[in-house]
Each structure stands twice: as structure tokens, then as C-alpha cells.
Amino acid sequence: MITTQNTPAPGAEQAPAVLEMRGIGKSFPGVRALDDVGISVRKGEVVALLGENGAGKSTLINILSGVFASYDGEILLDGRPVPIHTPADAQRLGISTIHQELNLVPDMSVADNIWLGRERATAGWLDRGEANVRAADLLRRVGLTRVSPRRPVRQYRVAEQQLIEVAKALSLDTRVLIMDEPTSALADAEVRRLFDVIRSLTAEGVAVVYISHRLEELEEIADRVHVLRDGRWIGERSMQDVRRDELIRMMVGRPLAELPERTVADRTEARTPRLTVRGLTVRADSLAGRVALRGVDLEVRPGEVVGLAGLMGAGRTETLEAVFGAYARHDVGGEVLLDGSPFAPRTPHEAIDHGVALVAEDRKTQSLVLGASVRFNTSLAALRAFARGGWLRRARERHDVGAEVRRLGVKTPGLGTAVGNLSGGNQQKVVLAKWLLTGPRVILLDEPTRGIDVGAKSEIYEIVGALAAQGVAVLVASSELPELLRMSDRIVVLCEGRVTAELDAAATTQEEILTAAMARRALVNP
């Protein structure tokens, strides 16, 4: 729950702009991504950049961070035009960027990632001891006291990697810090920790450009907000003075009242559970970044949406992946039933064959082949349905894929378009379309709206509600408590691999969920 408004650094409101972008334009083949866009940021201020997926936010920060070498308009620091055509130019000028898609080298250590390209050497030898000590200090600043600077980045979850990126940015002499969806993989406690870091930076005079689709975050951390829509600047507002429905109207071009409301599935207590999990255990694996499960119990009935809540490391992802057969059987214990029959898939392929689907946390690395087409990605999990005698029936594939793409409202120039060229919301719809073609009985959703805008979120909620109405059992893990409260019938709360509460979504509060998520022992008998 948001309780405080961010307080700008002393003098920030009167300070001259440290950064200005004027008349910025950028074109790609057949697309005008930005057209005469301008923003400004003062010293010690947090300026939010808001807009739907495809509005031009990422293009704008890619120009500012030197990813795109050519563009229209000019960039000024302290009132002087500066050339930014490479990432090195941006870093030299004190502009640091934390991108939504993490830029870490998985097989290198945390410390090596933090100091990459800026290593210190003595007599030709890297001083790893000093590098580890300095990295550990930075990790403590962002609350990662359990992350070792010596271990490879791949051993840590996405949420921890996001905070490692923040630590890396802090290691630079930063004057302007750009943060693109920095909380997309963080639970509430980690968000609070990150906000404390941002406030300490602005108190030191750092200017922050903050991109997020979570409006409740902007109300707490931002001083001003610039809104983009369809590559154009729509307006600027003070966060203290603007209403949430006005921001949404600026973003999507329609008032809040026209956005679909949450529809709760009919109560289904009388139905036999579709998915039953009893005493589920998973062995921890520090090399894979996997935490232990210690006897998880839950049920999901046909037509029901059950939410999984918990802080980072609580075991939400592990629960979904264990049910999906992602782990070796000797690492998993307990019992899983599907429509009352034992269900113990040895591989995800077996789970798919039994009608279980998983929308993974990181769609770009776990769910999609970014360089392949929308058609290829959508039909990938259901290829056997389009095969006959070893040959792919492409006409039927195109027909069924096209029907699913239209049904979910995927915005794409065509089925042959590379899925990596779509916005985040449309990529997530392609992931959902892929699984819907398999005809699932159970769908497992891990952070289903991570990194997508408010309009696309509403569409995802509608899709989930429609699936439940068709009798699909839905188990959804999310770090956004308002999302769980809106989507779910019941919410199961995890802490350190154990169930600590089971709550009625219609009767509970964010505070009650967070209290259970921070419990050290079970509050209910699992």
C-alpha cells in the first residue's frame, strides 16, 4: 500500500535542468518511433516516463544511453549540447542505464559483472580481492546481503539479478540514472529497499529517469511525470497534483471507466479439484539459484484462479516449475494429482501432454524464440496437432495460429513478423496463444504481466478470466499484490518454501498478505 509521497532533494524544484532532450525523433523502416519528444530532469529529482508498450519510452532511453547512434534533435547536460552516439559516450558523461532486459554475463561472477571493463590491475594481475570487497559493499547498499560477489550471476533469480544491475550502476560516477522497469521482478519488500536506494541517490544530487507501468509506484517515488503515446509527447504533470485516472487517459487515450473491470470466477468449492498438491518438496540448488520447498499444499478447481504470493525466494517459481516437471524427479517429493489421478511428469513435455502449461517468468529467455516469427512461436508447443505423416500442414497451422492471434488481439504486422519486434504486452499474448493452442486443463502463470503497460495488463486479466470461465484451472504467481487481489479467487501465501496462509481474495488486504509472506512459521496447517 502506498503511504508516502517522495520528497525531492532540497532545492530540486528550483534547480536548473541537469538533463534536457529536445525535439528527439527516431525512425525505423516503415515506423516513426519518436516524433519531436522532449523531457527534462533536474538535479536530485525523480522524473517518471510513462506510456503504453510501444509508446516510445525504450527508444528514448536507448538514444540517451547511446544504444542508437543516430537520431533527430539534441541532448543537453547542464545546458550544453553533448554528442551521445555510443554507450561509452553516455557513461563518460555520467549517464548510467539499468535496462529492463538485464545486461549481465551469466557465467561471470557478480563482482566481475559489476566491474566489467573497469577492472583494476597491479603488475598485470587483476586485484580480485579488492574487487570482491568493493562489490560486497555495493551489494549491501541494495540489500543483497546473501549474494556472494564470487558466485556466477546465473545462480541468482531474476529479482536478485535486477538488484545486481542497480549495484553495478551505483559503481559508476553517475549524474543521471535511467531505470527501465527496475521493480518488474521485485516483491514489495525488495521494492521498498530499492526506493530507499533511490532516495539516498537523489539526496546526493543524482537525477533519476524512472520508467514503470506501476502507477502506485510513481505516486510514491516520482516528483514529475512525462507521458508518451504513439511516439509523441502528450504532457507533463506533477505527481502531487495529478490523478491516476488522468494519467491513464493520457496514456491510452480513453478514460479509466472504459477499462474492463475484474471479473471473479464463480465459486467452485463443490467441484473436484483439478490440481492437488500435497506435501510438495524441492531440494535447493544454489548453483541453479533454486530455493527449497518444504511441504507445500494447495488445490485449484476447474474455473478457479488461485494466486501465489510471497517475497523473493519464497518458492513461488519453484512451486510452478515443480508441477510442470522442470526438475529431476529425485529432487522433488510429495504428491501431485491431476483430476484425482497421480501426476508426476519427468519432463515439461509430459506435462504438456497431460494438459498442463507454464507461462514462465522471463518470456524472452524461457518462452519465446525472439528471432523467429509469430507463427513459429505460437504453434511451437502444439506442432503435433499440425503434423500428418511427418509433414507439417502449414495451411492448417496458419489458420489456427491466425485465429488465436486475432482472438487475443495480438498487434502484429503479420504472422511472419519476428516476435522480438513486438511490444512486451503483445509478446506475452503470443506466449498465451502458444499455450492455448495445446488445449490446457491447467495453466501456470509466473509474473504474467511483468513489464507490460496498464492497458495490456487489463487485456491479460480478461484473457485469464475467460480461461477460468471455460473451466481451466489457473495458478498464478505474482509479486504485485493488487494484481493478485484483482485476478484471484483465493490466495496461497508462501514464506521460505512453506505455506503460511490461505486467504479469500475478496475479503483480504495487501497488509494481511504481506504479514503472512514475512512469517517465519506456518500460520495454518498445510
Buried (B, 14 or more C-beta within 10 A) or exposed (E): EEEEEBEBBEEBEEBEBBBBBBEBBBBEEEEEBBBEBBBBBBBBBBBBBBBBBBBBBBBBBBBBBBBBEEBBBBBBBEEEEBEBBEBEBBBEBBBBBBBBEBEBEEEBBBBBBBBEEEEEEEEEEEBBEEBBEBBBEBBEBBBBEEBBBBBBBBBBBBBBBBBBBBBBBBBBEBBBBBBBBBBBBBBBBBBEBBBEBBBEBBBEBBBBBBBBBBBBBBBBBBBBBBBBBBBBBBEBBEBEEBEEEBBBBBBBEEEBEEBEEBBBBEEBEEBEBBBBBBBBBBEBBEEEBBBBBBBBBBBBBBBBBBBBBBBBBBBBBBBBBBBBBBBEEEBBBBEBBBBEEEBBBEEBEBBBEBBBBBBBBBBBEBBBEBEEBBBBBBBBBBEEBBEEEEEEBEEBBBEBBBEBBEEBEBEBEEBEBBBEBBBBBBBBBBBBBBBBBBEBBBBBBBBBBBBBBBBBBBBBBBBBBBBBEEBBBBBBBBBBBEBBBBBBBBBBBBBBBBBBBBBEBEEBEBEBBBBBBBBEEBBEEB
